[in-house]
Amino acid sequence: MAVSLKLSQKGAILVAVPLFFELLFVFILVMLLQQADAEAQQQARSRAIIYQADDLSRLFHDANLTLLGYSSTRSPLFYDRFEELTGKIPSEIKALQGLLVGGEGSKSELLTDAQKGLDALCNARKFLVENSGNLADFSARHMFSAIASSTNELETKLKAFIHEQESKQHEHEVAQMLARTRLKWLIAVGVLFNILISLALTVFFVRGIGRRVDVLRDNAYRLAAGQKLNAPAFGDDEISELDGVFHQMARSLREAAQRESAIFENAMDVICSIDQNGRFATVSPASLKLLGFDPEDLIGTRFFELIVPEDVEAAREAVQRIMEGSTIEQCQAIFETRMTGKDGGERDVLWSACWSQEQQTVFAVVHDITERKEVERLKQEVVAMVSHDLRSPLTTIRHVLEMLDEGMVGSLTTEGARLVQVADRKAAVMLSLINDLLDIEKGKAGILELVLEEIPLNQIFEQCVQTVLGLAAERKVTINARPTNLTIVADVERLSRAIVNLLSNALKYSREGGTVSLSAKADGNQVLIFVADHGRGIPAHKLASVFDRFQQVDAADAKNNRGAGLGLTICKTFIELHGGTVEVESEVGRGSTFICKLPMRPMTGNRSGS
């Protein structure tokens, strides 16, 4: 039964059972105290009756002697004394009567005899006063003999009554002593019994609880040591539930540890920990593939010994910075270095490091980016190749076509002139596409520099509007450029090209007779440029991809000669080079608004030019 109860129920039993016996003990104790108190009251009453009866007997005896003295001497002293004594007797009789209220018939008879004795004394006094008789007279002798006999009989009864009350008083004393003895024994037995009950219940419950708590504590030690846990605790109380949760937690931790071990052992990247002295504490097996070193060979080695000398200082500074950080963000860092493998070859790696203040350890993931670096190098070579091997011939072709169009090599027929113009437009489109692709790749590769200058934004707006006026006239769309007095530091050519692309995009997708607006406003240390149209709008699921290269809102747009899908990509690239962002808000059927957020003074770029 002990283990089928909840801990709260066991606690209630531990309190309720001793409390029940405690209340029973208190009840019996109160009963015995009331009995002892009753015996004490009876003893006090008997003592008071004895004192009162003794006083009454003494008064009758003294009054009798005083009356005899007065009858013999006629002394006023005896008379006054007699008057005093007989004056006290009624009150004493009344007091005794009050103590004997509800008494037996013998007690009532005693009070009657006392009253008769008092009446006899009063009659004798009256006789002596009225008749001036003395004891020599027969009637006087007879009266005093009767009084003496009555007084003696009353004294005898009073003495017997006093003896009876003394016996009762003794009985009450014995009963009171017995009650006190019982109280002492009851207190001793009650306290001992309560202690035994409490100890028995405590042992009964605590033994089962203690054993299972010991099992829980041992399981905690076993879990910390990675040992097998004890069998689940028996019962269905809170301890058993806690033990079940503990076993479930242990299983979850074991599974998590297995997953962590699997990730650690099979990860392609090197996962390692570095102590505060810069030495490897743990290293995953991926180090063998990346650097050619077994994990055991690297443990205890300073991590910067594997970094090429040119990158050691930067790596130390990065690690020192996160070790001194006070926030989570400051305790994390991502940096690139080159590491030397066992074969002496260099590897480009990306470190993702995090400092743990509690464990005084740097946890890091080392990702091999050698191939990515090689791809970037090849991409730069391709960009350079395209720039030289494609753009240059196209430029030459356009020059030749211009010469043909101007008749520098002879006159052309009408059809020949038309074909030359078509070829020139196609070459121009191809050259523009190549330039756009080159600018995008240069921007991503970080080799596209800005030529920054301070210029009124209104001047840039005017240039951009002039550039797209022809397209606006062709589309029969009005451009509303709102004047602004803002000044910005920017690469005029590339910012203008970004705005022109946005305006061209808005004009292409505006309805005939529509309006495209261009405006700007200051927002703190930023400049917000707005290009809005009232065209068909962009569906919500397309908003996230409109800035990707070669993306069209509608697949038919490419067939309708509305562009190759690079205009918005170029715009985003140039705006981000200025340290800004570009966003779009659109509603299908109501138009779109593109918002360029630019810092007034970019932190990137080159004021003097590239």
Secondary structure as UniProt FT lines:
FT   HELIX           2..4
FT   HELIX           7..73
FT   HELIX           76..99
FT   TURN            100..102
FT   HELIX           105..131
FT   TURN            135..136
FT   HELIX           138..225
FT   HELIX           238..266
FT   STRAND          270..275
FT   TURN            276..277
FT   STRAND          279..283
FT   HELIX           286..290
FT   HELIX           295..298
FT   TURN            299..300
FT   HELIX           303..306
FT   HELIX           309..323
FT   TURN            328..331
FT   STRAND          332..340
FT   TURN            342..343
FT   STRAND          346..356
FT   TURN            357..360
FT   STRAND          361..368
FT   HELIX           370..389
FT   HELIX           391..405
FT   TURN            406..409
FT   HELIX           414..445
FT   STRAND          451..456
FT   HELIX           457..475
FT   STRAND          478..481
FT   STRAND          487..491
FT   HELIX           492..508
FT   TURN            512..513
FT   STRAND          515..523
FT   TURN            524..525
FT   STRAND          526..532
FT   HELIX           540..545
FT   TURN            546..547
FT   TURN            549..550
FT   HELIX           556..559
FT   TURN            560..561
FT   HELIX           567..577
FT   TURN            578..579
FT   STRAND          581..587
FT   TURN            588..590
FT   STRAND          591..599
FT   TURN            607..608
//
